[in-house]
Amino acid sequence: MRIALDIDSTLHHYWDQLAGVAQRRYGVALPYEHQHTWGITELAADDLAACVAETHEPDAVLAAEPYPGAVETVARWHAAGHFVHVTSHRTAAAHEATARWLERIGLPHDDLHCSYDKVARCVELEIDVLIDDSPVNLVRARAVGIVPATLRHPWNAELCGRERILCGADWPELAALIDPLLERAA
């Protein structure tokens, strides 16, 4: 099978980085447990963009630590012959640091793409499963026949119960949901 993986809030806990930058730059708290929508309204759009840009600078990218079980799960899938596409809503300027981070953490992959339309790229690559935290991407993936999967976060939890989206509380639980799909395709 062909698997696509988001990075921020999928391979690592991005929210702490973003919230830390928002607090330091603007004095605005972004409590993870209160983020029940995809939109972040506590910051002006330009201020939010500046925070995101800072979190995608090389030093911040390289400092991220993967969620427990993420690298091991993806490595197991890749070793079993599944194609792994890493996709991120990052600018092309973040590509090199992102590639270095993937190498540092030991995450095997066949393709890395930084762009603003993950689902279109997934369609181009004939992806079967998209693992992402964005409610927008998860719903779009399902609409084009891609199996959507996610780690449960406050901003996507309501999709987990009603939208036929595979949801896990952590990587081991998510892997337990995805593994049967991969085994059936083998």
C-alpha positions in Angstrom: 0.0 0.0 0.0 0.9 3.7 -0.3 0.9 5.6 2.9 1.2 9.4 3.3 2.2 10.9 6.6 1.8 14.5 7.8 4.5 15.7 10.2 3.3 18.4 12.6 0.9 17.0 15.2 1.2 13.6 13.4 4.8 12.5 13.8 5.6 14.9 16.7 3.7 17.0 19.2 3.9 20.3 17.3 1.4 22.2 19.5 4.0 22.9 22.2 6.3 24.5 19.7 3.6 26.7 18.2 2.2 27.7 21.6 5.7 28.5 22.9 6.4 30.8 20.0 3.0 32.5 20.4 3.6 33.1 24.1 7.1 34.4 23.6 6.4 36.7 20.6 2.9 38.0 21.5 2.2 37.0 25.1 -0.8 34.9 23.8 -1.5 31.5 25.4 -2.6 28.7 23.2 -3.6 25.9 25.5 -3.7 22.6 23.6 -6.8 21.3 25.4 -8.8 24.4 24.4 -8.1 24.2 20.7 -11.4 22.7 19.6 -11.4 24.0 16.0 -8.9 24.0 13.2 -8.7 27.8 13.2 -6.5 29.7 15.7 -8.4 32.9 16.4 -6.4 34.1 19.4 -3.8 35.6 16.9 -4.1 37.8 13.9 -3.5 35.9 10.7 -0.1 37.6 10.1 1.0 36.9 13.7 0.0 33.3 13.3 1.9 33.0 10.0 5.0 34.4 11.8 4.7 31.9 14.5 4.3 29.0 12.1 7.3 30.3 10.0 9.4 30.4 13.1 8.5 26.8 14.1 9.6 25.7 10.6 13.0 27.3 10.8 15.8 24.7 10.7 16.7 24.8 14.4 13.0 24.3 15.4 12.5 21.6 12.9 15.6 19.7 14.0 14.6 20.0 17.7 11.3 18.1 17.3 11.0 14.7 19.0 8.8 12.1 17.4 5.8 10.7 19.2 6.6 7.3 21.0 6.1 4.5 18.5 5.8 6.7 15.4 9.2 5.9 13.9 9.1 2.2 14.8 5.7 1.8 13.2 6.6 3.6 10.0 9.9 1.7 9.8 7.9 -1.6 10.1 5.5 -0.6 7.4 8.4 0.5 5.1 10.3 -2.7 5.8 7.2 -4.7 4.8 7.3 -3.0 1.4 4.8 -0.2 1.8 5.5 3.1 0.0 5.9 6.0 2.5 5.3 9.5 1.4 6.0 12.3 4.0 3.9 15.4 3.3 3.9 18.6 5.2 2.2 22.0 5.1 5.6 23.7 5.1 7.2 26.0 2.6 9.7 24.6 0.1 12.3 26.5 2.2 11.7 24.0 5.0 12.4 21.0 2.8 16.1 20.6 3.6 15.7 20.9 7.4 12.7 18.5 7.2 14.8 15.9 5.3 17.6 16.3 7.8 15.1 15.8 10.7 13.7 12.6 9.1 17.2 11.3 8.7 18.1 12.2 12.3 15.1 10.4 13.8 15.6 7.4 11.4 12.2 7.5 9.7 12.4 5.7 6.4 10.5 7.2 3.5 10.3 7.1 -0.3 9.2 10.7 -0.9 9.1 14.0 0.9 6.9 16.9 -0.3 6.4 20.3 1.4 3.3 22.0 -0.1 0.0 23.5 0.7 -2.2 20.9 -1.0 -1.4 17.5 0.5 -4.5 15.8 -0.8 -3.8 16.8 -4.5 -0.2 15.4 -4.1 -1.7 12.2 -2.5 -4.0 11.8 -5.5 -1.0 12.2 -7.9 0.9 9.5 -6.0 -2.1 7.2 -5.7 -1.9 7.2 -1.9 -4.2 4.6 -0.1 -3.9 6.0 3.5 -3.4 9.5 4.6 -2.4 10.1 8.3 -2.9 13.7 9.1 -4.3 15.9 11.9 -6.2 18.4 9.8 -9.9 17.9 9.7 -10.0 19.5 6.3 -7.4 17.1 4.8 -9.0 14.1 6.5 -12.5 14.9 5.0 -11.0 15.7 1.6 -9.0 12.5 1.6 -12.1 10.4 2.3 -14.0 12.2 -0.4 -11.4 11.1 -3.0 -11.2 7.5 -1.8 -8.1 7.7 0.4 -8.5 6.1 3.9 -8.1 9.0 6.4 -6.4 8.3 9.7 -5.3 10.5 12.6 -4.1 10.9 16.1 -7.0 12.3 18.2 -6.5 15.9 19.0 -9.0 18.4 20.4 -9.4 20.0 17.0 -10.3 16.7 15.2 -11.8 14.6 17.9 -15.4 15.1 16.7 -14.5 13.6 13.3 -13.3 10.4 15.0 -16.8 9.4 16.1 -18.8 10.2 13.0 -16.7 10.5 9.9 -15.3 7.0 9.2 -11.9 8.2 10.1 -9.4 5.9 11.8 -8.5 7.6 15.1 -5.9 6.6 17.7 -5.0 8.1 21.0 -1.4 7.4 20.2 0.8 5.7 17.6 0.4 2.1 18.9 -3.4 2.5 18.9 -3.3 4.1 15.4 -1.0 1.3 14.1 -3.5 -1.3 15.4 -6.2 0.3 13.3 -4.1 0.6 10.1 -2.2 -2.7 10.3 -5.2 -4.8 9.2 -5.7 -2.7 6.1 -2.0 -3.2 5.2 -2.2 -6.9 5.8 -5.3 -7.3 3.6 -3.5 -5.5 0.8 -0.4 -7.7 1.0 
